[in-house]
Amino acid sequence: MMDPKEAAVGTRIAAYLARAGLGSRRSCEVLVQEGRITVNGKQITHPSQKVTASDIIMFDGEAIRPPEHTRVWRYHKPKGVICSRHDPQGRPTIFAQVEPIIGHCVSVGRLDFNTEGLMLLTNNGAFARHLELPANGWIRRYRVRAYGPVTQAKLTSLADGVKIDDINYGGINALIDSRQGANLWVSVSIKEGKNREIRKIFAHLDCQVSRLIRTSYGAFQLGKLPEGTLEEIPAKMLREQLGAQQAKDLGIP
């Protein structure tokens, strides 16, 4: 639901669309520039145009519902499900599973096809982008099952970051929890989520990852949430983690 002041003076269309769950503010600006948005039947191309809840806004010919207050869910992503909205190979997607239950949503970052564990889903693209930005310091924690000769000393050296195939990866905290021969479980913490980052780093250390589970994102924990299920995060917890002003700015009641 829009703030009463916003409803009176209007809010920028890109911010409005992000609040409605179409994506990040930047991706919504692109949708506007591509001419895919109409307001009261007229195509617009300027992301700075202001709209109110009384305007009729459409995306690719489908009406956009006025933004609700920001909602966030924990989701236990199973292995073998992708985080794209559509898949040319016909593989199952998380959105096909969750949107019939919670409506249109976006994910906070992604997990690859064979990675399982905690995902955060929200109806507010701006909220998702806030949590994704490494500068905001939201730490992602994983449990990694791997096979290979890696030592704790090699893992400790990752704290300063590593460069692989001309890509710089930020500092990583990794601690061996248990080992049986060349098989080991490792706890890993990262501040950014580049494509297949953990798998690539372990491969760089001559280790093959056989299982990868995200256990937390910031203060939000996977806990005992059953695989494939959703649970909404209370607004009170969101306010506690973000602070009152940031929560208000991101549409959390």
Secondary structure, DSSP 8 states (H G I E B T S, - for coil): ---HHHHHH-EEHHHHHHHTTSS-HHHHHHHHHTT-EEETTEE---TT-EE-TTS-EEETTEE-----S--EEEEEE-TT-BSSS--TT---BHHHHHHHHH-S-EESS---TT-EEEEEEES-HHHHHHHH-GGG---EEEEEEEES---HHHHHGGGG-EEETTEEE---EEEEEEEETTEEEEEEEES---TTHHHHHHHHTT-EEEEEEEEEETTEE-TT--TT-EEE--HHHHHHHH-HHHHHHTT--
